[in-house]
């Protein structure tokens, strides 16, 4: 089987990520994720099916083959290790590491990826708190912020890849100190206009449900117990 092209690798990574979080992988979702037209997705999936990376079921959902799963896990792992290298070794700002890793990941060999993993002490989660392949169990205790109760204090643990795709939103979150490891208070949830208000070390900020559902948290004491609440 020939090595996948960078475009196919991007599709494999997207399919892997969606399937990991138990979301049905369909053409429309991939078109949104990849920011391409539906016909483009159809043509690419047809080629990937021909080459043995994916299969399409009768309900039009797309699934990785054994070879596709192995390759997809490699793609995601290389991307996340590149993010960790950029963030922890090169000091690239948190909001930029995903975008920069996208430019570099396709040229990272398995050998270099292994060396990066050795260099990084804890390489189970990417800088955004998402699990590297094989470490999914480490995020099982995290819950979406939208499922939490107002008034609670939490540690932001994970910013989903859906958010990572938006560099402007990542910069906004970084500016408001809404990054993994930081403590926040959920001030209120307003279902009638689908907004939530949170308070971090940078003050209060209002977020839409579309963002809040992709921010995952855990009780603040799970992260060491000594974290102070954000200032009022």
BELNORPE-V133868 format. One record per pair of residues at least 24 apart in sequence whose C-alpha atoms are under 6 Angstrom apart, sorted by the first residue. I is the first residue (numbers start at 1). J is the second residue. Records with the same first field share a line. If there is no record, write none. Layout:
I: J / J
This chain:
12: 72
13: 72 / 76
25: 61 / 62
26: 61 / 62
73: 133
77: 132
78: 105
79: 105
80: 126
95: 170 / 171
128: 158 / 159
129: 157 / 158
130: 158
142: 216 / 217 / 218
143: 216 / 217
144: 213 / 215 / 216
145: 212 / 215 / 216
146: 212 / 213
150: 186 / 187 / 188
151: 186 / 187
152: 185 / 186
153: 184 / 185
154: 183 / 184 / 218 / 219 / 220
155: 181 / 182 / 183 / 217 / 218 / 219 / 220
156: 180 / 181 / 182 / 217
157: 181 / 216 / 217
158: 215 / 216
159: 215
160: 214
176: 202
184: 230
200: 230
201: 230
